[in-house]
Amino acid sequence: MLHTSLRVDGRTFRLDADQDVAVLKSVILEAAGGAPCFLDFTAIGRGDVSVLIGPGTTVEFAVSEAAEDDDAEQLPGSAGIDVGLVSFL
């Protein structure tokens, strides 16, 4: 199964399968050549996301193969993740 990821200034978002990538690219191209605008999309594991895109924003789309049981990346500090914090009390 293929999935599409969007990287904006170093932050990667795995796009929901229903996202229209052509529309996202169109909005990005407009913002890159003119006034900044918000790009709204749905990211797996993160829900609805809105990022500000402007002339200096670095954007990359990637399409890759995903395993059937491949879950979206978990965010650091999410419930159930040991982040290795140490108490100094």
N, CA, C and O atoms as a GROMACS GRO file, in nm:
protein
  356
    1MET      N    1   0.084  -0.116   0.000
    1MET     CA    2   0.000   0.000   0.000
    1MET      C    3   0.090   0.124   0.000
    1MET      O    4   0.186   0.132   0.077
    2LEU      N    5   0.059   0.220  -0.085
    2LEU     CA    6   0.136   0.344  -0.092
    2LEU      C    7   0.077   0.448   0.002
    2LEU      O    8  -0.044   0.456   0.020
    3HIS      N    9   0.165   0.528   0.061
    3HIS     CA   10   0.117   0.643   0.137
    3HIS      C   11   0.203   0.764   0.102
    3HIS      O   12   0.319   0.752   0.063
    4THR      N   13   0.142   0.882   0.116
    4THR     CA   14   0.209   1.007   0.083
    4THR      C   15   0.240   1.084   0.210
    4THR      O   16   0.156   1.097   0.298
    5SER      N   17   0.363   1.134   0.217
    5SER     CA   18   0.404   1.216   0.330
    5SER      C   19   0.435   1.356   0.280
    5SER      O   20   0.479   1.376   0.166
    6LEU      N   21   0.412   1.453   0.366
    6LEU     CA   22   0.440   1.593   0.337
    6LEU      C   23   0.536   1.642   0.442
    6LEU      O   24   0.508   1.633   0.562
    7ARG      N   25   0.651   1.695   0.400
    7ARG     CA   26   0.749   1.751   0.492
    7ARG      C   27   0.748   1.902   0.475
    7ARG      O   28   0.768   1.953   0.365
    8VAL      N   29   0.724   1.974   0.585
    8VAL     CA   30   0.720   2.120   0.584
    8VAL      C   31   0.824   2.170   0.683
    8VAL      O   32   0.812   2.148   0.803
    9ASP      N   33   0.927   2.237   0.631
    9ASP     CA   34   1.036   2.289   0.715
    9ASP      C   35   1.087   2.185   0.815
    9ASP      O   36   1.109   2.216   0.932
   10GLY      N   37   1.106   2.062   0.768
   10GLY     CA   38   1.164   1.958   0.850
   10GLY      C   39   1.067   1.874   0.930
   10GLY      O   40   1.108   1.773   0.988
   11ARG      N   41   0.941   1.911   0.936
   11ARG     CA   42   0.839   1.832   1.009
   11ARG      C   43   0.764   1.747   0.908
   11ARG      O   44   0.714   1.798   0.808
   12THR      N   45   0.757   1.618   0.934
   12THR     CA   46   0.693   1.525   0.841
   12THR      C   47   0.552   1.490   0.888
   12THR      O   48   0.528   1.462   1.005
   13PHE      N   49   0.460   1.494   0.792
   13PHE     CA   50   0.320   1.460   0.816
   13PHE      C   51   0.280   1.351   0.717
   13PHE      O   52   0.302   1.366   0.597
   14ARG      N   53   0.223   1.244   0.767
   14ARG     CA   54   0.173   1.137   0.680
   14ARG      C   55   0.029   1.173   0.644
   14ARG      O   56  -0.057   1.179   0.731
   15LEU      N   57   0.004   1.195   0.517
   15LEU     CA   58  -0.126   1.243   0.473
   15LEU      C   59  -0.231   1.134   0.473
   15LEU      O   60  -0.204   1.018   0.442
   16ASP      N   61  -0.352   1.174   0.510
   16ASP     CA   62  -0.467   1.085   0.502
   16ASP      C   63  -0.487   1.046   0.355
   16ASP      O   64  -0.463   1.128   0.266
   17ALA      N   65  -0.530   0.925   0.330
   17ALA     CA   66  -0.547   0.876   0.193
   17ALA      C   67  -0.646   0.958   0.111
   17ALA      O   68  -0.639   0.958  -0.012
   18ASP      N   69  -0.739   1.027   0.177
   18ASP     CA   70  -0.839   1.106   0.107
   18ASP      C   71  -0.790   1.245   0.065
   18ASP      O   72  -0.862   1.318  -0.003
   19GLN      N   73  -0.668   1.282   0.104
   19GLN     CA   74  -0.618   1.415   0.071
   19GLN      C   75  -0.592   1.427  -0.079
   19GLN      O   76  -0.539   1.336  -0.141
   20ASP      N   77  -0.630   1.540  -0.136
   20ASP     CA   78  -0.606   1.568  -0.277
   20ASP      C   79  -0.470   1.638  -0.288
   20ASP      O   80  -0.460   1.759  -0.266
   21VAL      N   81  -0.367   1.562  -0.321
   21VAL     CA   82  -0.231   1.614  -0.326
   21VAL      C   83  -0.218   1.725  -0.430
   21VAL      O   84  -0.143   1.820  -0.409
   22ALA      N   85  -0.289   1.714  -0.542
   22ALA     CA   86  -0.283   1.817  -0.646
   22ALA      C   87  -0.331   1.952  -0.592
   22ALA      O   88  -0.274   2.056  -0.625
   23VAL      N   89  -0.435   1.951  -0.512
   23VAL     CA   90  -0.487   2.075  -0.452
   23VAL      C   91  -0.385   2.132  -0.354
   23VAL      O   92  -0.360   2.252  -0.353
   24LEU      N   93  -0.326   2.046  -0.271
   24LEU     CA   94  -0.224   2.092  -0.176
   24LEU      C   95  -0.107   2.156  -0.250
   24LEU      O   96  -0.058   2.262  -0.209
   25LYS      N   97  -0.062   2.093  -0.357
   25LYS     CA   98   0.049   2.149  -0.435
   25LYS      C   99   0.013   2.284  -0.494
   25LYS      O  100   0.097   2.374  -0.498
   26SER      N  101  -0.109   2.299  -0.540
   26SER     CA  102  -0.154   2.426  -0.597
   26SER      C  103  -0.150   2.538  -0.493
   26SER      O  104  -0.104   2.648  -0.522
   27VAL      N  105  -0.199   2.510  -0.373
   27VAL     CA  106  -0.197   2.610  -0.266
   27VAL      C  107  -0.053   2.647  -0.230
   27VAL      O  108  -0.022   2.764  -0.208
   28ILE      N  109   0.035   2.547  -0.224
   28ILE     CA  110   0.175   2.571  -0.192
   28ILE      C  111   0.241   2.658  -0.298
   28ILE      O  112   0.316   2.750  -0.265
   29LEU      N  113   0.215   2.630  -0.425
   29LEU     CA  114   0.273   2.710  -0.533
   29LEU      C  115   0.228   2.856  -0.526
   29LEU      O  116   0.308   2.946  -0.549
   30GLU      N  117   0.101   2.878  -0.496
   30GLU     CA  118   0.051   3.016  -0.482
   30GLU      C  119   0.122   3.089  -0.370
   30GLU      O  120   0.166   3.203  -0.386
   31ALA      N  121   0.135   3.023  -0.255
   31ALA     CA  122   0.198   3.086  -0.139
   31ALA      C  123   0.347   3.108  -0.160
   31ALA      O  124   0.402   3.205  -0.108
   32ALA      N  125   0.411   3.022  -0.236
   32ALA     CA  126   0.554   3.037  -0.260
   32ALA      C  127   0.585   3.159  -0.346
   32ALA      O  128   0.695   3.214  -0.338
   33GLY      N  129   0.490   3.200  -0.426
   33GLY     CA  130   0.513   3.314  -0.514
   33GLY      C  131   0.449   3.443  -0.468
   33GLY      O  132   0.460   3.544  -0.537
   34GLY      N  133   0.382   3.442  -0.356
   34GLY     CA  134   0.312   3.562  -0.313
   34GLY      C  135   0.294   3.569  -0.164
   34GLY      O  136   0.385   3.538  -0.087
   35ALA      N  137   0.176   3.612  -0.123
   35ALA     CA  138   0.147   3.628   0.019
   35ALA      C  139   0.135   3.492   0.087
   35ALA      O  140   0.077   3.399   0.031
   36PRO      N  141   0.190   3.480   0.207
   36PRO     CA  142   0.178   3.355   0.281
   36PRO      C  143   0.031   3.318   0.305
   36PRO      O  144  -0.055   3.406   0.316
   37CYS      N  145   0.004   3.189   0.314
   37CYS     CA  146  -0.132   3.143   0.345
   37CYS      C  147  -0.123   3.012   0.422
   37CYS      O  148  -0.019   2.945   0.422
   38PHE      N  149  -0.233   2.976   0.485
   38PHE     CA  150  -0.236   2.851   0.561
   38PHE      C  151  -0.274   2.735   0.470
   38PHE      O  152  -0.364   2.747   0.386
   39LEU      N  153  -0.205   2.625   0.487
   39LEU     CA  154  -0.232   2.500   0.417
   39LEU      C  155  -0.299   2.407   0.518
   39LEU      O  156  -0.239   2.372   0.619
   40ASP      N  157  -0.421   2.367   0.489
   40ASP     CA  158  -0.497   2.280   0.579
   40ASP      C  159  -0.503   2.139   0.521
   40ASP      O  160  -0.531   2.120   0.402
   41PHE      N  161  -0.476   2.039   0.605
   41PHE     CA  162  -0.481   1.900   0.562
   41PHE      C  163  -0.503   1.811   0.683
   41PHE      O  164  -0.495   1.856   0.797
   42THR      N  165  -0.529   1.683   0.656
   42THR     CA  166  -0.547   1.585   0.762
   42THR      C  167  -0.428   1.490   0.762
   42THR      O  168  -0.396   1.429   0.659
   43ALA      N  169  -0.362   1.479   0.876
   43ALA     CA  170  -0.246   1.392   0.890
   43ALA      C  171  -0.281   1.273   0.978
   43ALA      O  172  -0.346   1.288   1.081
   44ILE      N  173  -0.238   1.156   0.937
   44ILE     CA  174  -0.263   1.034   1.014
   44ILE      C  175  -0.192   1.046   1.148
   44ILE      O  176  -0.073   1.076   1.154
   45GLY      N  177  -0.266   1.020   1.254
   45GLY     CA  178  -0.209   1.026   1.388
   45GLY      C  179  -0.202   1.165   1.448
   45GLY      O  180  -0.168   1.180   1.565
   46ARG      N  181  -0.235   1.268   1.370
   46ARG     CA  182  -0.229   1.406   1.419
   46ARG      C  183  -0.358   1.482   1.396
   46ARG      O  184  -0.376   1.591   1.452
   47GLY      N  185  -0.448   1.428   1.316
   47GLY     CA  186  -0.576   1.495   1.290
   47GLY      C  187  -0.563   1.611   1.193
   47GLY      O  188  -0.478   1.610   1.104
   48ASP      N  189  -0.648   1.711   1.211
   48ASP     CA  190  -0.647   1.828   1.122
   48ASP      C  191  -0.527   1.916   1.156
   48ASP      O  192  -0.504   1.950   1.272
   49VAL      N  193  -0.452   1.953   1.052
   49VAL     CA  194  -0.331   2.034   1.068
   49VAL      C  195  -0.342   2.156   0.979
   49VAL      O  196  -0.398   2.149   0.869
   50SER      N  197  -0.290   2.268   1.026
   50SER     CA  198  -0.286   2.391   0.948
   50SER      C  199  -0.146   2.450   0.963
   50SER      O  200  -0.105   2.484   1.074
   51VAL      N  201  -0.072   2.463   0.852
   51VAL     CA  202   0.063   2.519   0.857
   51VAL      C  203   0.071   2.641   0.768
   51VAL      O  204   0.008   2.647   0.662
   52LEU      N  205   0.149   2.739   0.811
   52LEU     CA  206   0.167   2.862   0.734
   52LEU      C  207   0.274   2.838   0.628
   52LEU      O  208   0.386   2.799   0.660
   53ILE      N  209   0.239   2.862   0.503
   53ILE     CA  210   0.330   2.843   0.390
   53ILE      C  211   0.360   2.979   0.330
   53ILE      O  212   0.269   3.058   0.303
   54GLY      N  213   0.488   3.008   0.308
   54GLY     CA  214   0.527   3.134   0.247
   54GLY      C  215   0.644   3.113   0.152
   54GLY      O  216   0.686   2.999   0.129
   55PRO      N  217   0.698   3.222   0.096
   55PRO     CA  218   0.807   3.210   0.000
   55PRO      C  219   0.931   3.138   0.053
   55PRO      O  220   1.003   3.076  -0.026
   56GLY      N  221   0.957   3.143   0.182
   56GLY     CA  222   1.076   3.080   0.238
   56GLY      C  223   1.054   2.941   0.295
   56GLY      O  224   1.145   2.883   0.354
   57THR      N  225   0.935   2.887   0.280
   57THR     CA  226   0.902   2.756   0.337
   57THR      C  227   0.954   2.644   0.248
   57THR      O  228   0.936   2.647   0.126
   58THR      N  229   1.019   2.546   0.310
   58THR     CA  230   1.066   2.429   0.237
   58THR      C  231   0.961   2.319   0.246
   58THR      O  232   0.921   2.279   0.356
   59VAL      N  233   0.918   2.269   0.130
   59VAL     CA  234   0.812   2.168   0.125
   59VAL      C  235   0.857   2.052   0.037
   59VAL      O  236   0.918   2.073  -0.068
   60GLU      N  237   0.828   1.929   0.082
   60GLU     CA  238   0.864   1.810   0.005
   60GLU      C  239   0.753   1.706   0.018
   60GLU      O  240   0.704   1.680   0.128
   61PHE      N  241   0.713   1.649  -0.093
   61PHE     CA  242   0.619   1.537  -0.094
   61PHE      C  243   0.698   1.410  -0.120
   61PHE      O  244   0.792   1.409  -0.199
   62ALA      N  245   0.658   1.301  -0.053
   62ALA     CA  246   0.722   1.171  -0.076
   62ALA      C  247   0.614   1.064  -0.076
   62ALA      O  248   0.523   1.065   0.006
   63VAL      N  249   0.626   0.971  -0.170
   63VAL     CA  250   0.534   0.857  -0.177
   63VAL      C  251   0.618   0.732  -0.152
   63VAL      O  252   0.720   0.711  -0.217
   64SER      N  253   0.573   0.650  -0.057
   64SER     CA  254   0.649   0.530  -0.025
   64SER      C  255   0.556   0.414   0.007
   64SER      O  256   0.436   0.432   0.031
   65GLU      N  257   0.613   0.297   0.005
   65GLU     CA  258   0.538   0.175   0.034
   65GLU      C  259   0.526   0.160   0.185
   65GLU      O  260   0.624   0.180   0.258
   66ALA      N  261   0.408   0.124   0.232
   66ALA     CA  262   0.386   0.102   0.375
   66ALA      C  263   0.332  -0.038   0.396
   66ALA      O  264   0.252  -0.086   0.316
   67ALA      N  265   0.375  -0.102   0.501
   67ALA     CA  266   0.324  -0.234   0.535
   67ALA      C  267   0.180  -0.221   0.581
   67ALA      O  268   0.138  -0.114   0.627
   68GLU      N  269   0.103  -0.328   0.570
   68GLU     CA  270  -0.038  -0.326   0.610
   68GLU      C  271  -0.056  -0.284   0.755
   68GLU      O  272  -0.151  -0.214   0.789
   69ASP      N  273   0.037  -0.327   0.843
   69ASP     CA  274   0.023  -0.296   0.985
   69ASP      C  275   0.106  -0.176   1.027
   69ASP      O  276   0.122  -0.151   1.147
   70ASP      N  277   0.158  -0.100   0.932
   70ASP     CA  278   0.240   0.017   0.961
   70ASP      C  279   0.154   0.128   1.018
   70ASP      O  280   0.067   0.181   0.950
   71ASP      N  281   0.178   0.164   1.144
   71ASP     CA  282   0.104   0.272   1.208
   71ASP      C  283   0.176   0.403   1.186
   71ASP      O  284   0.296   0.406   1.156
   72ALA      N  285   0.102   0.514   1.200
   72ALA     CA  286   0.163   0.647   1.190
   72ALA      C  287   0.263   0.663   1.303
   72ALA      O  288   0.251   0.602   1.409
   73GLU      N  289   0.364   0.747   1.278
   73GLU     CA  290   0.464   0.774   1.380
   73GLU      C  291   0.397   0.831   1.504
   73GLU      O  292   0.307   0.915   1.494
   74GLN      N  293   0.440   0.785   1.620
   74GLN     CA  294   0.386   0.841   1.742
   74GLN      C  295   0.464   0.966   1.776
   74GLN      O  296   0.584   0.976   1.751
   75LEU      N  297   0.395   1.062   1.834
   75LEU     CA  298   0.458   1.186   1.873
   75LEU      C  299   0.537   1.166   2.002
   75LEU      O  300   0.493   1.092   2.090
   76PRO      N  301   0.655   1.232   2.015
   76PRO     CA  302   0.730   1.223   2.140
   76PRO      C  303   0.643   1.269   2.256
   76PRO      O  304   0.573   1.370   2.246
   77GLY      N  305   0.648   1.195   2.365
   77GLY     CA  306   0.571   1.233   2.482
   77GLY      C  307   0.428   1.183   2.480
   77GLY      O  308   0.352   1.211   2.574
   78SER      N  309   0.389   1.110   2.377
   78SER     CA  310   0.254   1.055   2.371
   78SER      C  311   0.235   0.952   2.480
   78SER      O  312   0.332   0.893   2.528
   79ALA      N  313   0.112   0.929   2.518
   79ALA     CA  314   0.081   0.831   2.622
   79ALA      C  315   0.138   0.696   2.584
   79ALA      O  316   0.129   0.653   2.469
   80GLY      N  317   0.197   0.629   2.681
   80GLY     CA  318   0.249   0.495   2.657
   80GLY      C  319   0.391   0.492   2.605
   80GLY      O  320   0.444   0.384   2.577
   81ILE      N  321   0.455   0.606   2.592
   81ILE     CA  322   0.592   0.608   2.543
   81ILE      C  323   0.684   0.648   2.657
   81ILE      O  324   0.663   0.750   2.722
   82ASP      N  325   0.785   0.567   2.684
   82ASP     CA  326   0.882   0.599   2.787
   82ASP      C  327   0.986   0.692   2.726
   82ASP      O  328   1.063   0.651   2.639
   83VAL      N  329   0.988   0.817   2.771
   83VAL     CA  330   1.083   0.913   2.715
   83VAL      C  331   1.209   0.924   2.800
   83VAL      O  332   1.293   1.010   2.777
   84GLY      N  333   1.222   0.836   2.899
   84GLY     CA  334   1.345   0.829   2.976
   84GLY      C  335   1.367   0.946   3.071
   84GLY      O  336   1.482   0.986   3.092
   85LEU      N  337   1.262   1.001   3.128
   85LEU     CA  338   1.277   1.112   3.222
   85LEU      C  339   1.324   1.058   3.357
   85LEU      O  340   1.285   0.950   3.399
   86VAL      N  341   1.408   1.136   3.423
   86VAL     CA  342   1.462   1.097   3.552
   86VAL      C  343   1.423   1.201   3.655
   86VAL      O  344   1.432   1.321   3.628
   87SER      N  345   1.379   1.157   3.772
   87SER     CA  346   1.343   1.248   3.880
   87SER      C  347   1.466   1.274   3.966
   87SER      O  348   1.538   1.181   4.002
   88PHE      N  349   1.489   1.401   3.999
   88PHE     CA  350   1.603   1.437   4.081
   88PHE      C  351   1.562   1.476   4.222
   88PHE      O  352   1.634   1.549   4.290
   89LEU      N  353   1.446   1.427   4.268
   89LEU     CA  354   1.398   1.459   4.404
   89LEU      C  355   1.452   1.363   4.504
   89LEU      O  356   1.422   1.375   4.623
   0.00000   0.00000   0.00000
